[in-house]
Structure formats: structure tokens, C-alpha cells
Amino acid sequence: MAERALGATRSLRASALAPGLFVLLWSTGFIGAKLGVPYAEPFTFLSLRVAIVLVLMLPLAILLRAQWPGTLREGAHIAVAGGLIQGGYLAGCFAAVYHGMPAGVIALVVGLQPIVTAFAAAPLLGERVTRLQWLGLLLGFGGVVLVMWPKLQLHELDAVSVAWSAVALFSITGGTLYQKRYCSSFDLRAGSVIQFTAALVLLLPVALLTERMTVEWTGEFIFALAWLVFVLSIGAISLLFYLIEHGEATRVASLFYLTPLTTAAMAYFIFGEKLSVLTLIGMVIGILGVALVNRKPGLATPEP
């Protein structure tokens, strides 16, 4: 009985800590991309990143006797979700940055994900989005707009970067919904190997066909690559899988609103970037919005 109680306590602690830790780690992705993209073309950079993850994760999965999917269909579902999340989303973000889209703009585009997810969650997953949650989603996006407003440079946009940002938006949205519906629960070690393999199958041919595949091995690039491999591809992605398995798609998606807010705060402390009054107001509004989306059902105002 005591062991069960201890296990339940640990599970509750993990559930409470996972969202905040995920947001913190995920928010560093844009900084890592900004540091690494000048030294390697986007698909080359991502192919190298994914290949290193596979070199690390495959032996680990074998040594720890990870539980592999029992059927080919289950494995295929995991691969499809991985192709979207690990391949399409990352390719869209990196390619958009490479083609000149400011980080603030792509953060704003991807910031539409929680709203798109909420619209799709009802017909695809049977999730019910309350009026309070819709209010939270709108406030969250409004907060992102205010935070990113000083950095929005729309005159630098072109059709290519906009198209890639759209690929990122619909890939992360589709991947999250697909994984929640068809394969929300799987061994993270085996699942990661399958998903990153699917991503490499998508990314490497594009790199071979369209890029020179040259890399400048500077200290800054090596740091960015290592950070993206260990902190993002292994740490943050594992937390995302945990959240998808244990939470509603709309609630999980709303956490992405906190990414640009956290990134702005990091830029203040790391790079000395200024935080305007508008940015601070946006942070407060964004946090309030996410809090409303994730408010416990029992505490929400009953709807007629």
C-alpha cells in the first residue's frame, strides 16, 4: 500500500513538473537554430542532428531492452507521427529561418497551433473545448502577438519562408493530433528510434538533392548541435510524448504559447535584449491564457 502511495505521489510530481520543464527546454530550440543555421544548410543540419540522435538512442534501446511495437501497423503510426513532428516541423522552422524569416515571425505563425489544434480536436479526438478554454486560447495568442510585436519585420518576408513556416505549423499540429489518436502510448526509447528514423528518411534525401551538405565546424555550431541533440531531441521531445500520452491535445498545444514568452525572457538574460512594457504585458496575458486553457474541469465555470 505504501509503495502504491509513493508511486502515485511520484506520478503526480512528474505530471506537475513536466509542462514547465518542457516549455523551458523547448524554448531554447529557436536559440539553437539561430546559432547553428549560419554554419550549415537547414536539411544538412537537421539530418546530422537526427543521425546523431539515432546513433545514441538505438544502442540504448537495445541495451535497455526497450519494448518495440507489437504490430507493423503500430510501428507505422509511430513513424508517421515522427515524420510530422521530427521531420516536417523542424524542417519548416529551420528552412524558414534559413530563408530569412525572423524568429519572431515564425514564432507567431507556429503560435497559431493551439487554435488550429482546438478546432480539430473535437472531430478527430472527441475532445470538448469549453468557452473558458477558447477565451484562454485567444488570450494566449494575443499575448504572443504582443511579445513578438517589437521584433516583427514583415517587410523581410518572401513566399518561400512563409511556405516553410506553414509547413512547420501544420506538421506540428498534425503530428500531435495523429500521435494522440493512433499511438499516444509507446516505449519512449523504441518510439524515439522509429520516429527519428522516419525523420531521417524524409530529411536526408532533400539534403542530398538540394544542398551542398557542407558544414563549418565552429565552436558555436558544435555547441548548437549538441544542445539540440541532447536538450531538444532527447529531453524536450520525451517530455512532449509524455504530455501527449497523459493530457488532452488542446491543453498540450496551449503550452506552445509559452515558448516565445520564455524565449524572450531568455534573450533578456542571455543576450541582454530589452523587454518593453508591451512585451511584459504580453507575457502576463499569455500566461493567463494558458492558465485558463489548463484550468481543471472541476474549477471551470459550468456551461449552459
C-alpha positions in Angstrom: 0.0 0.0 0.0 2.8 2.4 0.9 4.6 1.6 -2.4 1.5 2.4 -4.3 1.1 5.7 -2.5 4.7 6.6 -3.2 4.3 5.7 -6.8 1.2 7.8 -7.1 3.0 10.7 -5.4 5.9 10.5 -7.9 3.4 10.3 -10.8 1.7 13.5 -9.6 5.0 15.3 -9.2 6.0 14.3 -12.7 2.7 15.5 -14.1 3.1 18.8 -12.3 6.7 19.4 -13.4 6.6 18.1 -16.9 4.8 21.0 -18.6 7.1 23.7 -17.1 10.2 21.7 -17.9 9.0 21.1 -21.4 8.4 24.7 -22.1 11.8 25.7 -20.7 13.6 23.2 -22.8 11.5 23.7 -26.0 12.0 27.4 -25.8 15.7 27.0 -26.3 15.2 25.5 -29.8 14.9 28.8 -31.6 18.1 30.0 -30.0 19.9 26.8 -31.0 18.6 27.1 -34.6 19.8 30.7 -34.8 23.3 29.7 -33.6 23.6 26.8 -35.9 22.0 27.8 -39.2 24.8 30.2 -40.3 27.2 27.2 -40.4 25.1 24.6 -42.2 22.2 24.5 -44.6 18.9 23.5 -42.9 18.4 20.0 -44.1 22.0 19.1 -43.7 22.0 20.5 -40.2 18.8 18.5 -39.3 20.0 15.3 -41.0 23.2 15.5 -38.9 21.2 16.2 -35.8 18.8 13.3 -36.3 21.6 10.9 -37.3 23.4 11.6 -34.0 20.3 11.0 -32.0 19.8 7.7 -33.7 23.5 6.7 -33.0 22.8 7.4 -29.3 19.3 6.1 -29.0 19.5 2.8 -30.9 22.2 1.1 -28.8 20.5 2.4 -25.7 17.1 1.0 -26.7 18.7 -2.4 -27.4 20.8 -2.5 -24.2 17.8 -1.5 -22.0 15.5 -4.0 -23.8 13.0 -1.4 -25.0 9.6 -2.7 -25.9 9.2 -2.5 -29.7 5.7 -2.2 -31.3 3.8 -5.4 -31.4 2.5 -4.9 -34.9 3.6 -3.3 -38.2 0.6 -1.0 -38.1 1.5 0.3 -34.6 5.1 0.9 -35.8 3.8 2.7 -38.9 1.6 5.0 -36.8 4.6 6.0 -34.7 6.6 6.6 -37.8 4.0 8.8 -39.4 3.8 10.9 -36.2 7.5 11.1 -36.1 7.8 12.2 -39.7 5.5 15.1 -39.0 6.9 16.2 -35.6 10.6 15.4 -36.1 10.7 15.9 -39.8 8.1 18.3 -41.1 8.0 20.7 -38.1 11.8 21.0 -37.7 12.4 21.3 -41.4 9.8 24.0 -41.7 11.3 26.0 -38.8 14.9 25.7 -39.9 14.2 26.3 -43.6 12.1 29.4 -42.8 14.9 30.8 -40.6 17.5 29.9 -43.3 15.4 31.8 -46.0 15.3 34.9 -43.9 12.2 34.8 -41.7 12.9 36.5 -38.4 12.5 34.2 -35.4 9.7 36.4 -34.0 7.6 35.9 -37.1 7.9 32.2 -37.3 7.1 32.0 -33.5 4.0 33.9 -34.3 3.0 31.6 -37.2 3.6 28.5 -35.1 1.8 30.2 -32.3 -1.4 29.5 -34.2 -1.0 25.8 -33.4 -3.1 25.7 -30.2 -6.1 27.3 -32.0 -5.8 25.0 -35.1 -5.5 22.0 -32.7 -8.6 23.1 -30.7 -10.7 23.3 -33.9 -9.5 19.8 -35.0 -9.6 18.1 -31.5 -13.4 17.8 -31.4 -14.0 15.9 -34.7 -10.8 13.9 -34.6 -10.4 13.1 -30.9 -13.8 13.8 -29.4 -12.4 16.4 -27.1 -14.7 19.2 -25.9 -13.2 22.7 -25.8 -15.1 24.9 -23.3 -15.8 28.6 -23.7 -13.3 29.3 -21.0 -10.7 27.4 -22.9 -11.5 29.3 -26.1 -11.0 32.5 -24.2 -7.7 31.2 -22.9 -6.6 30.3 -26.4 -7.4 33.7 -27.8 -5.7 35.4 -24.8 -2.6 33.2 -25.3 -2.3 34.1 -29.0 -2.8 37.8 -28.1 0.0 37.5 -25.6 2.3 36.0 -28.2 1.5 38.8 -30.6 2.3 41.5 -28.0 5.6 39.8 -27.1 6.7 39.4 -30.7 5.4 42.7 -31.9 8.7 44.7 -31.4 10.5 42.0 -33.4 8.1 41.6 -36.3 9.8 42.5 -39.5 7.2 41.7 -42.1 8.9 43.5 -44.9 11.6 40.8 -45.0 9.2 38.0 -45.7 9.1 36.2 -49.0 6.9 33.4 -50.3 9.4 30.6 -49.6 9.9 31.5 -45.9 6.1 31.9 -45.5 5.5 28.5 -47.1 8.1 26.8 -44.9 6.6 28.4 -41.7 3.2 27.0 -42.8 4.8 23.5 -43.2 6.1 23.8 -39.6 2.6 24.9 -38.3 0.6 22.1 -39.9 3.3 19.5 -39.3 3.4 20.0 -35.5 -0.4 20.3 -35.3 -1.0 17.2 -37.5 1.8 15.2 -35.7 0.4 16.0 -32.3 -3.2 15.1 -33.2 -2.1 12.0 -35.1 0.0 10.7 -32.2 -2.7 11.4 -29.7 -5.2 9.5 -31.7 -3.3 6.5 -33.1 -0.2 5.9 -30.8 -0.3 8.0 -27.7 1.3 5.3 -25.6 4.6 3.6 -26.5 8.0 2.9 -25.1 9.9 6.2 -25.5 13.2 4.5 -26.3 11.9 2.4 -29.1 9.5 5.0 -30.3 12.2 7.6 -30.5 14.3 5.3 -32.7 11.3 4.8 -35.0 10.4 8.4 -35.2 13.9 9.8 -35.8 14.4 7.1 -38.4 11.3 8.3 -40.2 12.5 11.9 -39.9 15.9 11.0 -41.4 14.2 9.2 -44.3 12.4 12.4 -45.1 15.3 14.9 -44.4 18.4 13.2 -45.8 17.2 12.9 -49.5 16.2 16.6 -49.6 19.7 17.5 -48.2 21.4 15.3 -50.8 19.3 16.6 -53.7 19.2 20.3 -52.9 22.1 21.2 -50.7 25.9 21.1 -50.8 26.0 19.3 -47.4 29.0 21.3 -46.2 29.4 22.2 -42.5 31.6 24.8 -40.8 32.7 23.0 -37.6 33.0 26.1 -35.5 32.7 26.0 -31.7 29.3 27.8 -31.9 28.0 25.2 -34.4 29.2 22.3 -32.3 27.6 23.8 -29.2 24.3 24.4 -31.0 24.3 20.9 -32.4 25.0 19.2 -29.1 22.3 21.4 -27.4 19.7 20.5 -30.0 20.6 16.8 -29.8 20.6 16.3 -26.1 18.3 19.0 -24.8 15.7 19.2 -27.6 15.7 15.9 -29.5 16.1 13.7 -26.4 14.9 15.8 -23.4 12.1 18.0 -24.7 10.7 15.5 -27.2 10.5 12.8 -24.5 8.5 15.3 -22.3 6.3 16.2 -25.3 5.5 12.4 -25.7 4.7 12.2 -22.0 2.3 15.1 -22.2 0.6 13.9 -25.3 0.0 10.5 -23.7 -1.3 11.9 -20.4 -3.1 15.1 -21.5 -5.7 16.4 -23.9 -4.4 17.7 -27.2 -5.7 21.2 -26.7 -4.1 21.6 -23.3 -0.8 20.2 -24.5 -0.9 22.5 -27.6 -1.6 25.6 -25.4 1.8 25.2 -23.8 3.4 26.3 -27.1 2.1 29.7 -26.4 4.6 29.9 -23.6 7.6 29.2 -25.9 8.0 32.7 -27.4 7.4 34.2 -23.9 10.1 32.1 -22.4 12.4 32.7 -25.3 12.0 36.5 -24.9 12.9 36.1 -21.2 15.9 34.0 -22.0 17.1 36.6 -24.6 16.9 39.3 -21.9 19.1 37.4 -19.5 21.5 35.8 -22.1 21.8 38.4 -24.9 20.8 41.5 -23.0 17.8 42.1 -25.2 15.3 44.7 -23.8 11.9 43.8 -22.5 9.5 46.6 -23.4 6.3 47.3 -21.4 4.3 45.8 -24.3 6.4 42.6 -24.1 5.8 42.3 -20.3 2.0 42.9 -20.8 2.0 40.2 -23.5 3.8 37.8 -21.1 1.1 38.3 -18.4 -1.7 37.9 -20.9 -0.1 34.8 -22.5 0.4 33.1 -19.1 -3.2 33.9 -18.1 -4.5 32.4 -21.3 -2.6 29.2 -20.9 -3.7 29.0 -17.3 -7.4 29.2 -18.4 -6.9 26.5 -21.0 -5.3 24.2 -18.5 -7.7 25.0 -15.6 -9.0 21.8 -14.0 -12.5 20.9 -15.3 -13.9 20.9 -11.8 -12.9 24.5 -11.3 -14.2 25.7 -14.6 -17.4 27.7 -14.9 -20.3 25.3 -15.9 -21.7 26.0 -19.3 -25.4 26.0 -20.0 
